[in-house]
C-alpha cells in the first residue's frame, strides 16, 4: 500500500507541475463565468418564462457538461504519458527494481492521474456552485451528485488510454480514447431521445445492429446521460444504474487486459 501511495503522490506532483492543468482549469472557469448569462434576467422557453429553479437547472446542466469536457480533456492528456513517459525516460526501472509489483505501479499511476483530474473537476464544480448561489440564492447541490456518477467515465477513459499507450504512441492512445468516447455518446443518444429511437424502430436491421454495438461497447454516453438526468428532465432516468454497472465492468476488463500486456512488456 505504501508503494502505491508513493507512486500516486509522485504522479500527482508531476501533474500539478504540468502547465496544462492550470491552463485547462483557467479556461474551464472562464467558460463557467460566461455561463452566468444563463442565470441573468428572465429566461423563456417556448414563449414561457422559466422559474428561478428551472433557470438554475438549465445553467447547472450546461456547466456540468462544460466541467466534464475539460475533465475528459485533462484525463486524456495526463493518462497518455503516465506510463509511457516513465518507460521512455527509464524512470520505470527505478520503481520496478524496488519491491514493487507491476500491478502496484499501475495502480499508483492510475490513482495519481485520477487525483489530479478530480482536483480539476472539484475546483470547477465548486466554482459554479458558488457562482450559482451568488446569482440566484439557490444551492445547486445536485451538480456534485452528477459529477460523482460521472467519475466512472473518467476512470474508464484513463484506464483505456493507459492500456492503449502500452502498445502505441501517446497521440494514438489519447485519440482512441476520445474518439471511442464520442462514438459511445453517438450510439447511446437514441436510448435517451424518443424521436430518434422511433425512427430506428422502423428499420429493424439498424435497430438490432445498434443494440449489439450498444451492449458490446463501453456505455460512456449512457453513463453521462444518466449523470445529467439528476440535473434536468431532458435526460430521463430510464435505465437506472445499468450504465454505471456496465461501465464498472468495463473498467475491470480493461485492467485485466492492461495487466496482461504490462506483465509481458520488456522494460
Residue pairs with C-beta under 8 A, 6 or more apart in sequence:
3 98
3 99
3 100
3 104
3 105
3 108
4 104
4 107
4 108
4 111
5 108
6 108
7 95
7 100
7 104
7 105
7 107
7 108
7 109
7 112
8 107
8 108
8 109
8 111
8 112
8 115
9 112
10 108
10 112
11 82
11 108
11 109
11 111
11 112
11 113
11 115
11 116
12 112
12 115
12 116
14 112
15 21
15 78
15 112
15 113
15 115
15 116
16 116
18 78
20 74
20 77
20 78
21 74
21 78
21 116
21 120
24 70
24 73
24 74
24 77
24 120
25 70
25 120
25 123
25 124
27 70
28 66
28 67
28 70
28 120
28 124
29 123
29 124
29 127
31 66
31 70
32 63
32 66
32 67
32 124
32 127
32 128
32 131
33 131
35 59
35 62
35 63
35 66
35 128
36 59
36 131
36 135
38 55
38 58
38 59
38 62
39 55
39 56
39 59
39 132
39 135
39 136
40 135
42 49
42 50
43 49
43 50
43 54
43 55
43 58
44 50
50 58
52 136
52 138
53 138
55 136
56 132
56 136
56 138
56 140
57 231
57 232
58 232
59 132
59 140
60 128
60 132
60 140
60 142
60 143
60 231
60 232
61 228
61 231
61 232
61 234
63 128
63 132
63 143
64 143
64 146
64 147
64 227
64 228
64 231
65 228
66 124
67 121
67 124
67 125
67 128
67 147
68 121
68 147
68 150
68 153
68 224
70 120
70 124
71 117
71 120
71 121
71 124
71 150
71 154
72 153
72 154
72 157
72 178
72 181
74 116
74 117
74 120
75 113
75 117
75 154
75 157
75 158
75 161
76 157
76 161
76 174
76 177
76 178
77 174
78 113
78 116
78 117
78 158
79 113
79 157
79 158
79 161
79 162
79 165
79 173
79 174
79 177
80 161
80 165
80 170
80 171
80 173
80 174
80 177
81 165
81 170
82 109
82 110
82 112
82 113
82 162
82 165
83 92
83 106
83 109
83 162
83 165
83 166
83 262
84 165
84 166
84 169
84 170
84 173
85 91
86 92
86 95
86 109
87 267
92 105
92 267
93 267
95 105
96 102
96 105
96 267
102 259
102 262
102 263
103 259
106 162
106 255
106 258
106 259
106 262
109 162
110 158
110 159
110 162
113 158
113 162
114 154
114 155
114 158
117 154
117 158
118 151
118 154
121 147
121 154
125 143
125 144
125 147
128 140
128 143
129 139
129 140
129 141
129 143
129 144
132 138
132 139
132 140
133 139
133 140
142 230
142 231
143 231
145 230
146 227
146 228
146 230
146 231
147 227
149 223
149 226
149 227
149 230
149 244
150 223
150 224
150 227
152 223
152 244
152 247
152 248
152 251
153 181
153 220
153 223
153 224
153 227
153 247
155 251
156 218
156 220
156 247
156 250
156 251
156 254
157 177
157 181
157 220
159 251
159 254
159 255
159 258
160 176
160 177
160 180
160 218
160 254
161 173
161 174
161 176
161 177
162 173
162 258
163 254
163 257
163 258
163 261
164 172
164 173
164 176
164 177
165 173
166 258
166 261
166 262
166 265
167 261
168 176
180 217
180 218
180 220
181 220
183 217
184 217
184 218
184 219
184 220
184 221
185 220
185 221
185 224
186 221
187 210
187 213
187 214
187 217
187 221
188 214
188 219
188 220
188 221
188 222
188 225
188 243
189 196
189 221
190 196
190 197
190 200
190 210
191 197
191 214
191 222
191 225
191 238
191 239
192 222
192 225
192 235
192 236
192 238
200 206
200 207
200 210
201 207
215 246
218 246
218 247
218 250
219 243
219 246
219 247
219 250
220 247
222 239
222 242
222 243
222 246
223 243
223 244
223 246
223 247
225 235
225 243
226 235
226 237
226 239
226 241
226 243
226 244
228 234
228 235
229 235
229 236
229 237
230 237
